[in-house]
């Protein structure tokens, strides 16, 4: 079973840790990065050195970073490579992940798989052992729906969003009529205190659509 290192910053990443511990047997190690960081960091390597980080977090099979700062994230990903991590997931999208070219160089140098996701409920299998094992339980939602007399009697979460929103949605769907379930699923996800960006499109709306589709797919094979 894989071990997971999580880099948190402020409120970001803590719900992920709680959900992994609650809904899997994965071991989780975490390191908090100060919430207050300069908007622009001219010498990120020097700042990282001053943080005196516990490098054991970076030696896990999978490292997930919620730093959300394009100047410091590549340096932390490099630390993961130096300490033998097999894969890194960067949350928050490419705009907050740093240079694509720099991340590609790090991946090639250390033979390490790197993924960047705007929302972590779109994580899926990718032929990387660490991420595929993580994605067996967390990522793009997959459900099993039980129904009686046209009403949902229960929802089993086969794979759910790392933040825990899928389990929240599953509880809220009990007692809902089958024809109303997909729309209700999307609404429940948007009501969950998810950290995804809220705006006209993307972010929380993408998460809601992914869960709506998961319910639609599950209804095709409902028991």
Secondary structure, DSSP 8 states (H G I E B T S, - for coil): --EEEEEEETTBTHHHHHHHHHH---EEEEEEE-S---SS-S-HHHHHHHHT--GGGGGSSEEEE----TTTHHHHHHHHHHTT-SEEEEES-GGGT--HHHHHHHHHHHT-EEEEESSGGG----S-HHHHHHHTTBSS-EEEEEEETTEEEEEEEEEB-TTSHHHHHHHHTTT-BHHHHHHHHHHHHHHS---S--SSSSTHHHHHHHHHHHHHHHHTT--
